[in-house]
Amino acid sequence: MLRRFGVPAATTAVLLLLPFGLTQRAARSSHAIRTAWIVFAAEVLLCFALGRSDVSHHRPAQYISLGSVLVWLPITPAYFRAFAWRPETRRWRTAVLVWWMLLLPTGWCLFLPGVLDRFKFTDGLVGHSLLAMAGFATSLLIFVLIQLMGVDGRIFNRAWSFHLWHSSVLVYVLIMFFAGWQEGANPAFSMSPGTARNAIYDLRLLLGVLMLIASADWLLGASKLLREQQRI
């Protein structure tokens, strides 16, 4: 349980510390910042109070306590508004918060009794991992890059590649959740060829190609920017 609780706690710590290395506080922002750090300290204490032993997720104390991460749904956006960000980061900063607000409740729901029993070791967890990495983590990294690059961060702000990436990730996550739910009830769903399984996997391949196209746009933009800077 400590490991399960520790992942969102560590990620939250990154989100709380990140602004101090990238920008400055906005005017009259101390209340949101103070509140966030007090809540984080309380969550750390709760995390250690739960102990390190293996405990069933069927115990109410386990899934109820893990549900405390949902408090970050309103706190994180308020915390980020307490800092002065470059206007170029707005699109990706919003993406970070949207994926974060999808990651927390879905992560908690997947831990609930009856849900985890059906989802574990299936494509459902693959979908949630993609939500975390391709959705949240990628958005966070690009947001940081734009904040550091300033106006040069425009290479990540083309509307078509931005929307192509995020829509592809979202559909990928949804079809993997569906596949995982079916697989949990019938393991043969993903093991044996079938119309539904083949369609899902074909769509997954297409979505991967679309994500590759979006990321290629950023790579080409970065290469062009580098050549321009070398000519200066």
C-alpha positions, -999 to +999 in steps of 0.1 A: +000+000+000+029+024+007+042+018-028+007+024-042+003+056-022+038+067-028+035+070-066+009+098-066+027+114-036+060+115-054+043+129-086+026+155-065+059+165-050+073+170-084+044+192-094+047+213-062+085+218-065+086+224-103+073+260-104+101+271-080+127+261-106+109+276-136+092+308-126+082+332-098+051+335-077+023+356-090+010+385-069-010+375-039-004+338-043+007+327-009-027+312+002-029+286-026+008+277-022+005+274+016-026+252+014-010+229-011+020+222+010+000+217+042-022+191+024+009+174+010+025+172+044-007+156+057-007+131+029+029+121+036+020+114+072-010+094+061+012+074+037+036+064+064+008+057+089-006+031+065+025+009+070+046-012+046+029-046+049+010-063+021-027-055+028-057-064+007-073-037-013-106-051-001-101-034+033-120-001+034-092+016+052-070+010+022-091+022-007-107+051+014-073+064+024-060+062-012-090+082-022-075+111-004-054+118-035-086+132-050-082+163-029-056+174-055-082+178-082-091+214-071-058+222-053-034+216-082-050+241-107-052+267-080-015+260-071-004+265-107-024+297-110-003+310-081+027+313-104+036+335-133+040+314-164+049+324-199+018+328-221+032+303-246+028+275-220-010+279-217-020+251-241+003+225-226-002+237-190-039+231-195-031+196-209-010+188-178-038+196-155-065+178-176-045+146-177-037+149-140-074+152-133-080+121-153-051+102-139-061+106-102-097+094-102-090+066-127-060+054-107-081+053-075-110+036-093-087+009-106-077+001-070-112-004-058-124-040-049-140-057-079-124-033-103-087-042-096-097-079-095-109-076-130-084-052-145-051-064-131-027-080-157-049-069-186-048-043-213-067-020-189-035-013-170-017-008-203-042+020-210-038+036-177+000+035-181-003+053-214-026+079-198+002+085-172+031+086-196+019+097-231-008+119-216+004+134-183+042+129-184+046+140-220+025+171-214+045+180-183+078+176-201+068+197-231+053+223-208+086+226-190+104+229-223+082+257-235+086+276-202+124+273-207+124+281-244+100+310-243+089+321-278+109+293-294+084+269-277+061+277-306+074+245-323+052+225-298+022+248-301+009+239-336-028+232-332-030+202-355-002+182-339-013+192-304-048+180-309-037+149-329-015+137-301-040+142-273-070+129-291-050+098-302-038+092-266-074+095-253-089+071-277-060+047-271-067+048-234-104+042-239-101+012-261-075-003-238-099+002-209-126-016-229-103-044-239-091-048-203-126-050-190-135-077-215-103-096-209-108-096-172-141-114-177-129-136-205-091-140-208-096-156-243-107-122-255-071-110-260-056-145-266-078-158-293-084-140-327-117-124-329-134-095-348-136-072-317-101-080-306-086-075-340-104-043-346-092-029-312-056-039-320-058-025-355-071+008-341-043+008-315-018+005-343-034+034-362-034+055-331+003+048-325+010+059-361-009+092-355+010+098-323+042+092-343+032+118-369+025+144-342+058+138-325+076+139-359+061+174-363+078+185-331+111+169-341+111+186-375+103+219-358+131+214-333+155+206-361+145+237-381+149+259-350+183+245-343+195+253-378+181+288-375+200+294-343+232+280-358+230+306-386+228+335-361 
